[in-house]
Amino acid sequence: MSFQLFYETWFEQLKGMVHQLSQAPRPATNDQHHELHQQLVQKVMSHYSEYYRVKSLAAKNDILSVFSAPWCTSLERSLHWISGWRPTTAFHLIYTESSVLFESHIIDILRGLRYGDLGDLSPDQLRRVSELQCQAVQEENAIADELSDWQDGASEVIGLMGDIDAKMEGLVSILERADKLRMKTIENLVQLLSPQQAVEFLIAAAHLQFGIRRWGINHDRQRGNP
């Protein structure tokens, strides 16, 4: 099965999992709720892990096809950082969701009420998010520098003066580093959040992905793009 067919199936399965996340009781008021949240979060995380596993295999088979991501819309590709979402986007999403929820609960918070959602991030959690963001920026820059060096050597490929297979293997390695950073970013954030907060984060991240894809499909249809 081609990676494009795999992705289409994977994407539809993700929609079903996000629906399950959305149906989970919130706020969590007992141990059963917490356990359900943990199970659902782990299910989604395993789904993301499977995506990157299969993507890695596809990249080793045809790195240029995977890098160009023909299964994505024009809009999605325009937003890509090394054939996928930029890891630091996850932190911007956390801050945005936390701010929106905090402002919506401000009156209740002043009364001492808590919802346990992303609007209730503790000072320690916010500090940890900031630390992880700084680490992710450094790793992003290092990977981007590696890609820049790879691109600087493109004349070797064009002029057939170098080992093309070795050159492509270098690009595979760069893509794998980027995907590992993407997965690690999600894992680190989920780990520092409570189960309920992790559920909300994964819902927000998926809805962003769904929205961009939907807009991209509409854009391509209007312009007659495949």
N, C-alpha and C positions, 0 to 999 in steps of 0.2 A: 504494500500500500504506500502511495506517495505521501510525503509529509503534508502536502496540501489537504489530502483527504483526512489524514490523521488530525490535522488542526481543526478542520470543520467539525469533526466528531467531538474532539476535545472541548471546543468552544461551546457546543450545545450542552455537553455534560456540565461544564462550568455554570451555565445558566441555571441548570437544575439544582446544583449545589448551593448557589447563591439564593435561590428561592427557599431552600431549606434553612439557610442562615436567617433569612428575613422572617421566617415563620417561628423561629426560636423565641421563647418567652423572654421579654426584657421589660424592666430590669430583672436580673436573676435574684430570686428571693429565697431559694433553698438549694441544698446540695445537688438535687436532681437537675436543677436548671444549670448549675455550674458544670456538672458532668456532661450534660447534653452539649453545652457550648464547647467544651474541650473536645468532644468527639467530632463535632461538626468542623471545628477549626482544623483538627488533624486530618480530616478527610480532604479538605480543600488544599492543605499544605502538601499532602501526598499527590494530589492532582497536579499541582504546579511542579513538583519534583519529577513526575512522570513526563510532563511536557519538555522539561529541559533535558531529560535523559534521551528521549527520542530525537529531540532537536540536535543533540550532540552527535548521534549516530548519522542523522541526515547530513550534517555539516561535513563529516568525514567522507561521506559519499559524494557530495556536490556542494562545496563551500560557497561557490559564487551564487548558486540558486538560493541557498538559505540566507546568505547575506543580503540579497536583493529582495527577499520576502515577497514573492509574487502572490501569495495567498492573502496579503494585506491590501487595504485600500490605499489610494494615493495619499489621503490625509494621514493615515497611520504611518506610512513610510516616511512622510515629511517630518514626523515627530520622532522617528527612530534615532537612537544612539547605539551604534554598533548592533544593528539588527534586533532592536528591542527597546523597551522603555528605559529611560535614564534612572538609575537607582535612587538618586537624590529626590526624584519626584515623590517617592513614598513619604519622605519627611515633610515635604510641602503639604501633602494630603493630610497627614496627621495634624499638623498645625492648623490647617484650614478647618477640618472637622471639629477639632477641639475648641477653636475660637467660636465657631457658629453655635455649637451646643452650649458652651459656657454662657454666651450672651443670651441664648434663649431661656436659660435656667437662672439668670442672675437674681431675680427676685426670690426664687425658692432657695438659692444658695445663701442669700443674706438671711434667710429665715432658718438656716441650718440644715436644710434638706439636701440629700445627695441622691444621684441617680446611678452612680457607678459606671457611667458611660465615658466616652472620650472627652466630654466636657469636664470630667472629674479627675483628670490626670494630676498626680501628686507632684510636688516639687522634685522629688527623687526621679520620678518617671521623666519629667521634662528635662532634667539634667542629663539623664541617660540618652534620651532622644537626641539632644544636642551633641553629645559625645559621639554617638553613632553616625550622625550626619557629617561631622568633621572627618571621621575615618573614611566614610563613603566618598566624600569629595576627594580626599587624597588618593584613594584607590581608583576612582574614575579618571583622575588626571594622569595617573601612571599608565593606565590602560590606553587612554587617548594618545599619550606620548608614544607608546609602543605601536599603535596603529599608524601614527604619523611617520614613524621610522619605516614601517612596512611600505607605506605609500611612497616614501622618498626613493625606495628601491624599485619602483614600478618600471623604470627604464630597462632593468635587467630582464623583465618578462617581455616587454615590448620588443626588445632587441634580440630576444632569445639567447642572451649571453649567460644566463644563469640556469640553475636547476628549478624548473617551473613547479615540479611536485613539492620540493622543499619550500618554495615560496608559498604555495597554497596551504601547506601544513602550518606555516607560520600564521596565516590568517585564521585557520581553524583554532589554533591556540589562543589567539586574541579574542575570538568570539566566545570560546569556552570560559576565559577569564571574566568576560563581561557578564555572561549568563550566571556564573558562579556568584558574582557580586550581587546580581539581581536577586537570586535565591537567598543568599545569606542576609541581604537587607530585610527581606520579608520575614525570615526566621528570627532575626534579632529583634525586630519590632514586635512580632507576635509573642516572643518570649517575655518581653518586659511589660506587656499589657496584661490586664486581667482577661479571663476567658470572654467575658461580655464585651470588653473593649476590643479584643482581637476579632470577635464576630463583626463588630461595627466597622473596624478598619478594613477587613476583607470585603465586606459589602460595598463600602465606599470605593475601594480600589477597583472592584469588578464593575461597578456602575460607571466609573470613569472610562474603563476599557470598553464597555458596551456602548456608551454614548459616542465615543470617538469613532468606533466602528460603524455605528448607525449613520452618523453624519457623513462619514467617508463613503459609505455605500450610496447614499443619496447624491452626494457630490459627483461620484463617478457615473451614476446613471444619467444625471442631467447633462453631462458632457460626453456621453457615449463611450466612456472608458470601460474596458473589460473588468 
